Amino acid sequence: MAVKNRFAELHDEIRAWRQDFHQYPEIMFETHRTAGIVKDRLKEFGVDEVVSGIGRTGIVGIIHGTQRASGRVIGLRADMDALPMQEATNLPYASKTDGAMHACGHDGHTAMLLGAAKYLAETRQFDGTVALIFQPAEEGGGGGKEMCDDGMMERFGIQEVYAMHNWPGLAEGQFSIRSGAFFAAADRVSIIIKGQGGHAAKPHSTVDPTVIASHVILALQSIASRNVDPMEHVVVSITSFETSSKAYNVIPDEVELRGTIRTMLPEVRMLAEQRIKDIARLNAEAYGAAAEINYMRGYPVMVNSEIQTNYATEIAENISGSCLEADAIMGSEDFSYMLEERPGAYILLGNGEDSEQVHTVHYDFNDEIIPAGCSWFSEIAEQRMPLEC
């Protein structure tokens, strides 16, 4: 099978789309320009139906195959949004939007799915229907959930759904995947320790929330080391420590801690939430203070279905020669919402072993992997819905 020749022909055109998206990044649900271009391109390609406004600014394009006797409908998803970061690549196509950057490669994902859409609309060598899903707000906004909540799966009759993400550190064009739990659930927590402030020279007359908060941070690490089976996954990270006073000589009244909790199993997720609440509250009470805890559930665990993972793996092997077994990843991904509604698979495509990591100011999507990504999307449609001979 290998990479389709058509994508070698289209490579420069798809690269130009990608670099244009890169110059004009849009954050969260504000993907108006990107969605508009996607909509116009799909119409130019002769896609049978283009629907906008799903999940606020999401787009779905429908392509019917030469045959439709199978009744099968396969969803292919790409994310469109960028991150609130200041780019520092100095590339000729670097972001022109202050404080916004395509630092995760969603510009590449969108361009690759558009490339696959152009090919599939030209050839239609499949028995069934392809639903092209262009999603906003993957980066923390839950755009995938909003598209599902808008009834996308039912409206278009989607039966299986597939997605791809570029992966720095993995060899250029190399695929990697795992069945089952793949990306972690990611929750957030805010803990406000309420004490009694005062002069730094008289700590005995205060209930110092900075000391209490420090004990809470250390105690929270016992969740991973002493509460959860070492063979299971949990990461508790307190990433922000903010006092209500910035003065050198004032003990504050309050301290707010913020952080994330990442887990792979529902029971571990529940345990971590309860332990965080108990540790914060009881430590605060022990020192004569109070704790206000706001635990916010985020993206669920992203779980690849075994059967669909096998299909995705076989196609990847035929394109690049191999498909590696991926490790479980403690990052989160809102494609998890779509996989909760339909069976499917999410695969990684190597951005290069020396590629800058995603979510850094020097990252850039590797345009050389475009033909492999387009081929994988296209082959999912053609191999899962083969024409009768």
Secondary structure, 3 states (H helix, E strand, C coil): CCCCHHHHHHHHHHHHHHHHHHHCCCECCCCHHHHHHHHHHHHHHCCCEEEEEECCCEEEEEEECCECCCCCEEEEEEECCEECCCCCCCCCCCCCCCCCECCCCHHHHHHHHHHHHHHHHHHCCCECEEEEEEECCCCCCCHHHHHHHCCHHHHHCCCEEEEEEEEECCCCCCEEECCEEEECEEEEEEEEEECECEECCCHHHCECHHHHHHHHHHHHCHHHHHHCCCCCCEEEEEEEEEECCCCCCEECCEEEEEEEEEECCHHHHHHHHHHHHHHHHHHHHHCCCEEEEEEECCCCCEEECHHHHHHHHHHHHHHHCCEEECCCECCCCCHHHHHHHCCEEEEEEEEECCCCCCCCCCCCCCHHHHHHHHHHHHHHHHHHCCCCC
